[in-house]
Amino acid sequence: MRVVLLLIVIAVLGVVGWKKRDEIPFLRDAAREVQRQADKVEVPKNPFDTEPPPVTSGGPKSKVPTGAPRRCVVNGSVLYTNEACPEGSTEHQVKGGTITVYKAPAAPAAAASSGIPNARELLGPKGPSLQQQAQDKIIDGL
């Protein structure tokens, strides 16, 4: 019980100290020192903070060579293509880096026509099921 009472007193003192921090001299000085230290620290600029300026609007008047990668911004989402940007999008320069292109795999032919069995056929039970075997035993026993 004493521990709970002590924790409540500490919490109340903490709240009062926080509310009156500007009126208590050593807390006011500590807050000012923290603010001075925070003002001295330089925060590096985030290079991804802003979008690069648009080069052109999508269309045939683009100065990007044919087949070169293009960065198109469509409704806030980015699309990379080697063709002209879609209508209504904004084209930006691709400034470097690498772009890896993945081609979608071709749709597989129907498994039944390929002659290759699927996993269900390979891993399925051979012969009658356990339920069928149990029923057969019961019928044979009669």
PARODREN-68554 format. One record per atom (N, C-alpha, C): chain; residue in one letter; residue number from 1; x, z, y. Coordinates in Angstrom, 1 decimal. Layout:
! residues N
   chain   resn   resi        X        Z        Y
       A      a    NUM        X        Z        Y
...
This chain:
! residues 142
   chain   resn   resi        X        Z        Y
       A      m      1      0.8      0.0     -1.2
       A      m      1      0.0      0.0      0.0
       A      m      1      0.9      0.0      1.3
       A      r      2      2.0      0.7      1.2
       A      r      2      2.9      0.8      2.3
       A      r      2      3.5     -0.5      2.6
       A      v      3      3.8     -1.3      1.5
       A      v      3      4.5     -2.6      1.7
       A      v      3      3.5     -3.5      2.4
       A      v      4      2.3     -3.5      2.0
       A      v      4      1.3     -4.4      2.6
       A      v      4      1.1     -4.0      4.1
       A      l      5      1.0     -2.8      4.4
       A      l      5      0.9     -2.3      5.8
       A      l      5      2.2     -2.8      6.6
       A      l      6      3.3     -2.6      6.0
       A      l      6      4.6     -3.0      6.7
       A      l      6      4.6     -4.6      6.9
       A      l      7      4.1     -5.4      6.0
       A      l      7      4.1     -6.8      6.1
       A      l      7      3.1     -7.2      7.2
       A      i      8      2.0     -6.5      7.3
       A      i      8      1.0     -6.8      8.4
       A      i      8      1.6     -6.4      9.7
       A      v      9      2.3     -5.3      9.9
       A      v      9      2.9     -5.0     11.1
       A      v      9      4.0     -6.0     11.5
       A      i     10      4.8     -6.4     10.6
       A      i     10      5.8     -7.5     10.9
       A      i     10      5.1     -8.8     11.3
       A      a     11      4.0     -9.2     10.7
       A      a     11      3.3    -10.4     11.1
       A      a     11      2.7    -10.3     12.5
       A      v     12      2.2     -9.1     12.8
       A      v     12      1.6     -8.9     14.1
       A      v     12      2.7     -9.0     15.2
       A      l     13      3.8     -8.3     14.9
       A      l     13      4.9     -8.3     15.9
       A      l     13      5.4     -9.7     16.0
       A      g     14      5.5    -10.5     15.0
       A      g     14      5.9    -11.9     15.1
       A      g     14      5.0    -12.7     15.9
       A      v     15      3.7    -12.6     15.7
       A      v     15      2.7    -13.3     16.5
       A      v     15      2.8    -12.9     18.0
       A      v     16      2.9    -11.6     18.3
       A      v     16      3.0    -11.2     19.7
       A      v     16      4.3    -11.7     20.3
       A      g     17      5.4    -11.6     19.6
       A      g     17      6.6    -12.2     20.1
       A      g     17      6.6    -13.6     20.4
       A      w     18      5.9    -14.4     19.5
       A      w     18      5.7    -15.8     19.8
       A      w     18      4.9    -16.1     21.0
       A      k     19      3.8    -15.4     21.1
       A      k     19      2.9    -15.6     22.3
       A      k     19      3.6    -15.1     23.6
       A      k     20      4.4    -14.1     23.6
       A      k     20      5.0    -13.6     24.8
       A      k     20      6.5    -14.0     24.9
       A      r     21      6.9    -15.1     24.2
       A      r     21      8.3    -15.4     24.2
       A      r     21      8.9    -15.8     25.6
       A      d     22      8.0    -16.2     26.5
       A      d     22      8.5    -16.5     27.9
       A      d     22      8.7    -15.3     28.7
       A      e     23      8.0    -14.2     28.3
       A      e     23      8.1    -13.0     29.1
       A      e     23      9.2    -12.0     28.6
       A      i     24      9.6    -12.2     27.4
       A      i     24     10.7    -11.3     26.8
       A      i     24     12.0    -12.0     27.1
       A      p     25     12.9    -11.3     27.9
       A      p     25     14.2    -12.0     28.4
       A      p     25     15.0    -12.6     27.3
       A      f     26     15.3    -11.9     26.2
       A      f     26     16.2    -12.4     25.2
       A      f     26     15.6    -13.6     24.5
       A      l     27     14.3    -13.6     24.3
       A      l     27     13.6    -14.8     23.6
       A      l     27     13.6    -16.0     24.6
       A      r     28     13.4    -15.7     25.9
       A      r     28     13.4    -16.8     26.9
       A      r     28     14.8    -17.4     26.9
       A      d     29     15.8    -16.6     26.9
       A      d     29     17.2    -17.2     27.0
       A      d     29     17.5    -17.9     25.7
       A      a     30     17.1    -17.4     24.6
       A      a     30     17.3    -18.1     23.3
       A      a     30     16.6    -19.5     23.3
       A      a     31     15.4    -19.5     23.8
       A      a     31     14.7    -20.8     23.8
       A      a     31     15.3    -21.8     24.8
       A      r     32     15.9    -21.3     25.9
       A      r     32     16.6    -22.2     26.8
       A      r     32     17.8    -22.8     26.2
       A      e     33     18.6    -21.9     25.5
       A      e     33     19.8    -22.3     24.8
       A      e     33     19.5    -23.4     23.7
       A      v     34     18.5    -23.2     23.0
       A      v     34     18.1    -24.2     22.0
       A      v     34     17.7    -25.5     22.6
       A      q     35     17.0    -25.4     23.8
       A      q     35     16.7    -26.7     24.5
       A      q     35     17.9    -27.4     25.0
       A      r     36     18.9    -26.6     25.5
       A      r     36     20.1    -27.3     26.0
       A      r     36     20.9    -27.9     24.9
       A      q     37     20.9    -27.3     23.7
       A      q     37     21.6    -27.9     22.6
       A      q     37     20.9    -29.1     22.1
       A      a     38     19.6    -29.1     22.2
       A      a     38     18.8    -30.3     21.7
       A      a     38     19.0    -31.4     22.7
       A      d     39     19.2    -31.1     24.0
       A      d     39     19.4    -32.2     25.0
       A      d     39     20.8    -32.9     24.8
       A      k     40     21.7    -32.2     24.3
       A      k     40     23.1    -32.7     24.1
       A      k     40     23.2    -33.7     22.9
       A      v     41     22.3    -33.5     22.0
       A      v     41     22.4    -34.3     20.8
       A      v     41     21.8    -35.7     21.1
       A      e     42     22.6    -36.7     20.7
       A      e     42     22.2    -38.1     20.8
       A      e     42     21.5    -38.6     19.6
       A      v     43     20.3    -39.1     19.7
       A      v     43     19.6    -39.6     18.6
       A      v     43     19.9    -41.1     18.5
       A      p     44     20.4    -41.5     17.3
       A      p     44     20.7    -43.0     17.2
       A      p     44     19.4    -43.8     17.2
       A      k     45     19.5    -45.0     17.7
       A      k     45     18.3    -45.9     17.8
       A      k     45     18.0    -46.5     16.5
       A      n     46     16.8    -46.5     16.1
       A      n     46     16.4    -47.1     14.8
       A      n     46     16.3    -48.6     15.0
       A      p     47     17.2    -49.3     14.2
       A      p     47     17.2    -50.8     14.4
       A      p     47     15.9    -51.4     13.9
       A      f     48     15.1    -50.7     13.1
       A      f     48     13.8    -51.3     12.6
       A      f     48     12.6    -50.9     13.4
       A      d     49     12.9    -50.3     14.6
       A      d     49     11.8    -49.7     15.4
       A      d     49     10.9    -50.8     16.0
       A      t     50     11.5    -51.9     16.4
       A      t     50     10.7    -53.0     17.0
       A      t     50     10.8    -54.3     16.3
       A      e     51      9.8    -55.1     16.4
       A      e     51      9.9    -56.4     15.8
       A      e     51     10.8    -57.3     16.6
       A      p     52     11.5    -58.2     16.0
       A      p     52     12.3    -59.2     16.8
       A      p     52     11.3    -60.1     17.6
       A      p     53     11.8    -60.6     18.7
       A      p     53     10.9    -61.5     19.5
       A      p     53     10.6    -62.7     18.7
       A      p     54      9.3    -63.2     18.8
       A      p     54      8.9    -64.4     18.1
       A      p     54      9.7    -65.6     18.6
       A      v     55     10.1    -66.5     17.6
       A      v     55     10.8    -67.7     17.9
       A      v     55      9.8    -68.8     18.3
       A      t     56      8.9    -69.1     17.4
       A      t     56      7.8    -70.1     17.7
       A      t     56      6.6    -69.7     17.0
       A      s     57      5.5    -70.3     17.3
       A      s     57      4.3    -70.2     16.6
       A      s     57      4.3    -71.2     15.4
       A      g     58      3.7    -70.8     14.3
       A      g     58      3.8    -71.7     13.1
       A      g     58      3.3    -73.1     13.4
       A      g     59      3.8    -74.0     12.8
       A      g     59      3.4    -75.4     13.0
       A      g     59      4.5    -76.4     12.9
       A      p     60      4.2    -77.6     13.1
       A      p     60      5.3    -78.7     13.0
       A      p     60      6.3    -78.6     14.1
       A      k     61      6.1    -77.9     15.2
       A      k     61      7.1    -77.9     16.3
       A      k     61      8.2    -76.9     16.0
       A      s     62      8.3    -76.3     14.9
       A      s     62      9.3    -75.3     14.5
       A      s     62     10.7    -75.9     14.5
       A      k     63     11.7    -75.2     15.0
       A      k     63     13.0    -75.7     15.0
       A      k     63     13.8    -75.3     13.8
       A      v     64     13.2    -74.6     12.8
       A      v     64     13.9    -74.2     11.6
       A      v     64     14.0    -75.4     10.7
       A      p     65     15.2    -75.7     10.1
       A      p     65     15.3    -76.8      9.2
       A      p     65     14.3    -76.8      8.0
       A      t     66     14.0    -77.9      7.5
       A      t     66     13.1    -77.9      6.4
       A      t     66     13.8    -77.3      5.2
       A      g     67     13.1    -76.5      4.5
       A      g     67     13.6    -75.8      3.3
       A      g     67     14.3    -74.5      3.6
       A      a     68     14.6    -74.2      4.9
       A      a     68     15.2    -72.9      5.2
       A      a     68     14.2    -71.8      5.2
       A      p     69     14.6    -70.6      4.9
       A      p     69     13.6    -69.5      4.8
       A      p     69     13.0    -69.2      6.2
       A      r     70     11.8    -68.9      6.2
       A      r     70     11.1    -68.5      7.4
       A      r     70     10.4    -67.2      7.2
       A      r     71     10.3    -66.4      8.3
       A      r     71      9.7    -65.1      8.2
       A      r     71      8.4    -65.2      9.1
       A      c     72      7.3    -65.1      8.4
       A      c     72      6.0    -65.3      9.1
       A      c     72      5.3    -63.9      9.1
       A      v     73      4.8    -63.5     10.3
       A      v     73      4.0    -62.3     10.4
       A      v     73      2.6    -62.6     10.5
       A      v     74      1.8    -62.2      9.5
       A      v     74      0.4    -62.5      9.4
       A      v     74     -0.4    -61.2      9.4
       A      n     75     -1.1    -60.9     10.5
       A      n     75     -1.9    -59.7     10.6
       A      n     75     -1.1    -58.4     10.3
       A      g     76      0.1    -58.4     10.7
       A      g     76      1.0    -57.2     10.5
       A      g     76      1.7    -57.2      9.2
       A      s     77      1.4    -58.1      8.3
       A      s     77      2.2    -58.2      7.0
       A      s     77      3.2    -59.3      7.1
       A      v     78      4.3    -59.2      6.4
       A      v     78      5.4    -60.2      6.5
       A      v     78      5.3    -61.1      5.3
       A      l     79      5.5    -62.4      5.5
       A      l     79      5.5    -63.4      4.5
       A      l     79      6.7    -64.2      4.6
       A      y     80      7.5    -64.4      3.6
       A      y     80      8.7    -65.2      3.6
       A      y     80      8.4    -66.5      2.9
       A      t     81      8.7    -67.6      3.5
       A      t     81      8.4    -68.9      2.9
       A      t     81      9.4    -69.9      3.3
       A      n     82      9.5    -71.1      2.6
       A      n     82     10.4    -72.1      3.0
       A      n     82      9.6    -73.3      3.5
       A      e     83      8.3    -73.1      3.7
       A      e     83      7.4    -74.1      4.3
       A      e     83      7.0    -73.6      5.7
       A      a     84      6.2    -74.4      6.4
       A      a     84      5.7    -74.0      7.7
       A      a     84      4.8    -72.8      7.5
       A      c     85      4.9    -71.9      8.5
       A      c     85      4.1    -70.7      8.5
       A      c     85      2.6    -71.1      8.6
       A      p     86      1.7    -70.3      8.0
       A      p     86      0.3    -70.6      8.0
       A      p     86     -0.2    -70.5      9.5
       A      e     87     -1.3    -71.2      9.7
       A      e     87     -2.0    -71.2     11.0
       A      e     87     -2.4    -69.8     11.4
       A      g     88     -2.1    -69.4     12.6
       A      g     88     -2.5    -68.0     13.1
       A      g     88     -1.4    -67.0     12.9
       A      s     89     -0.3    -67.4     12.3
       A      s     89      0.8    -66.4     12.1
       A      s     89      1.9    -66.7     13.1
       A      t     90      2.8    -65.7     13.2
       A      t     90      3.9    -65.8     14.2
       A      t     90      5.2    -65.9     13.4
       A      e     91      6.0    -66.9     13.7
       A      e     91      7.2    -67.2     13.0
       A      e     91      8.4    -66.5     13.7
       A      h     92      9.2    -65.8     12.9
       A      h     92     10.4    -65.1     13.4
       A      h     92     11.6    -65.7     12.8
       A      q     93     12.8    -65.5     13.4
       A      q     93     14.0    -66.0     12.8
       A      q     93     14.4    -65.1     11.6
       A      v     94     15.0    -65.6     10.6
       A      v     94     15.6    -64.9      9.5
       A      v     94     17.1    -64.7      9.9
       A      k     95     17.5    -63.5     10.2
       A      k     95     18.8    -63.3     10.8
       A      k     95     19.9    -63.0      9.8
       A      g     96     19.7    -63.1      8.6
       A      g     96     20.7    -62.9      7.6
       A      g     96     20.2    -62.1      6.5
       A      g     97     21.2    -61.7      5.7
       A      g     97     20.8    -60.9      4.5
       A      g     97     20.5    -61.9      3.3
       A      t     98     20.0    -61.4      2.3
       A      t     98     19.7    -62.2      1.1
       A      t     98     18.2    -62.2      0.8
       A      i     99     17.7    -63.2      0.3
       A      i     99     16.3    -63.3     -0.1
       A      i     99     16.3    -63.7     -1.5
       A      t    100     15.8    -62.9     -2.4
       A      t    100     15.7    -63.2     -3.8
       A      t    100     14.3    -63.7     -4.1
       A      v    101     14.3    -64.9     -4.8
       A      v    101     13.0    -65.5     -5.1
       A      v    101     12.7    -65.4     -6.5
       A      y    102     11.5    -64.9     -6.8
       A      y    102     11.1    -64.7     -8.2
       A      y    102     10.0    -65.7     -8.4
       A      k    103     10.1    -66.5     -9.5
       A      k    103      9.0    -67.5     -9.8
       A      k    103      8.1    -66.8    -10.8
       A      a    104      6.8    -67.0    -10.6
       A      a    104      5.9    -66.4    -11.5
       A      a    104      6.0    -67.1    -12.9
       A      p    105      6.0    -66.3    -14.0
       A      p    105      6.1    -66.9    -15.3
       A      p    105      4.9    -67.8    -15.6
       A      a    106      5.1    -68.8    -16.4
       A      a    106      4.0    -69.7    -16.7
       A      a    106      3.0    -68.9    -17.6
       A      a    107      1.8    -69.3    -17.5
       A      a    107      0.8    -68.6    -18.3
       A      a    107      1.0    -68.9    -19.8
       A      p    108      1.0    -67.9    -20.6
       A      p    108      1.2    -68.2    -22.0
       A      p    108      0.0    -68.9    -22.6
       A      a    109      0.3    -69.8    -23.6
       A      a    109     -0.7    -70.5    -24.3
       A      a    109     -1.5    -69.5    -25.1
       A      a    110     -2.6    -69.9    -25.6
       A      a    110     -3.5    -68.9    -26.4
       A      a    110     -2.7    -68.5    -27.6
       A      a    111     -2.7    -67.2    -27.9
       A      a    111     -1.9    -66.7    -29.0
       A      a    111     -2.4    -67.2    -30.3
       A      a    112     -3.7    -67.5    -30.5
       A      a    112     -4.2    -68.0    -31.7
       A      a    112     -3.7    -69.4    -32.0
       A      s    113     -3.6    -70.2    -31.0
       A      s    113     -3.1    -71.5    -31.2
       A      s    113     -1.6    -71.6    -31.5
       A      s    114     -0.9    -70.6    -31.1
       A      s    114      0.6    -70.7    -31.2
       A      s    114      1.1    -70.4    -32.6
       A      g    115      0.2    -69.8    -33.4
       A      g    115      0.6    -69.4    -34.8
       A      g    115      1.4    -68.2    -34.9
       A      i    116      1.7    -67.5    -33.7
       A      i    116      2.5    -66.3    -33.7
       A      i    116      1.5    -65.1    -33.8
       A      p    117      1.6    -64.2    -34.8
       A      p    117      0.6    -63.1    -34.8
       A      p    117      0.8    -62.1    -33.7
       A      n    118     -0.2    -61.5    -33.3
       A      n    118     -0.1    -60.4    -32.2
       A      n    118      0.2    -59.1    -32.9
       A      a    119      0.5    -58.1    -32.1
       A      a    119      0.9    -56.8    -32.6
       A      a    119     -0.2    -56.1    -33.4
       A      r    120     -1.5    -56.3    -33.0
       A      r    120     -2.6    -55.7    -33.7
       A      r    120     -2.6    -56.2    -35.2
       A      e    121     -2.4    -57.5    -35.3
       A      e    121     -2.4    -58.1    -36.7
       A      e    121     -1.2    -57.6    -37.5
       A      l    122      0.0    -57.4    -36.8
       A      l    122      1.2    -57.0    -37.6
       A      l    122      1.1    -55.5    -37.9
       A      l    123      0.6    -54.7    -37.0
       A      l    123      0.6    -53.2    -37.2
       A      l    123     -0.7    -52.7    -37.8
       A      g    124     -1.7    -53.5    -37.9
       A      g    124     -3.0    -53.1    -38.5
       A      g    124     -2.8    -52.7    -40.0
       A      p    125     -3.8    -52.0    -40.5
       A      p    125     -3.8    -51.5    -41.9
       A      p    125     -3.9    -52.8    -42.8
       A      k    126     -3.2    -52.7    -43.9
       A      k    126     -3.3    -53.7    -44.9
       A      k    126     -4.3    -53.2    -46.0
       A      g    127     -5.3    -54.0    -46.3
       A      g    127     -6.3    -53.6    -47.2
       A      g    127     -7.5    -52.8    -46.6
       A      p    128     -8.3    -52.1    -47.4
       A      p    128     -9.4    -51.4    -46.9
       A      p    128     -9.0    -50.2    -46.0
       A      s    129     -9.8    -49.7    -45.1
       A      s    129     -9.5    -48.6    -44.3
       A      s    129     -9.6    -47.3    -45.1
       A      l    130     -9.2    -46.2    -44.5
       A      l    130     -9.3    -44.9    -45.2
       A      l    130    -10.7    -44.5    -45.4
       A      q    131    -11.6    -44.8    -44.5
       A      q    131    -13.0    -44.5    -44.7
       A      q    131    -13.6    -45.3    -45.8
       A      q    132    -13.2    -46.5    -45.9
       A      q    132    -13.7    -47.4    -47.0
       A      q    132    -13.2    -46.9    -48.4
       A      q    133    -11.9    -46.5    -48.4
       A      q    133    -11.3    -46.0    -49.6
       A      q    133    -12.0    -44.7    -50.1
       A      a    134    -12.4    -43.8    -49.1
       A      a    134    -13.0    -42.5    -49.4
       A      a    134    -14.4    -42.8    -50.0
       A      q    135    -15.1    -43.8    -49.3
       A      q    135    -16.5    -44.1    -49.8
       A      q    135    -16.4    -44.7    -51.2
       A      d    136    -15.4    -45.5    -51.5
       A      d    136    -15.3    -46.1    -52.8
       A      d    136    -15.0    -45.1    -53.9
       A      k    137    -14.2    -44.0    -53.6
       A      k    137    -14.0    -42.9    -54.5
       A      k    137    -15.3    -42.2    -54.8
       A      i    138    -16.1    -41.9    -53.8
       A      i    138    -17.3    -41.2    -54.0
       A      i    138    -18.3    -42.0    -54.8
       A      i    139    -18.4    -43.3    -54.6
       A      i    139    -19.3    -44.2    -55.4
       A      i    139    -18.8    -44.3    -56.8
       A      d    140    -17.4    -44.4    -57.0
       A      d    140    -16.9    -44.5    -58.4
       A      d    140    -17.1    -43.2    -59.1
       A      g    141    -17.2    -42.1    -58.4
       A      g    141    -17.3    -40.8    -59.1
       A      g    141    -18.8    -40.5    -59.5
       A      l    142    -19.7    -41.2    -59.0
       A      l    142    -21.1    -41.0    -59.4
       A      l    142    -21.4    -41.6    -60.7
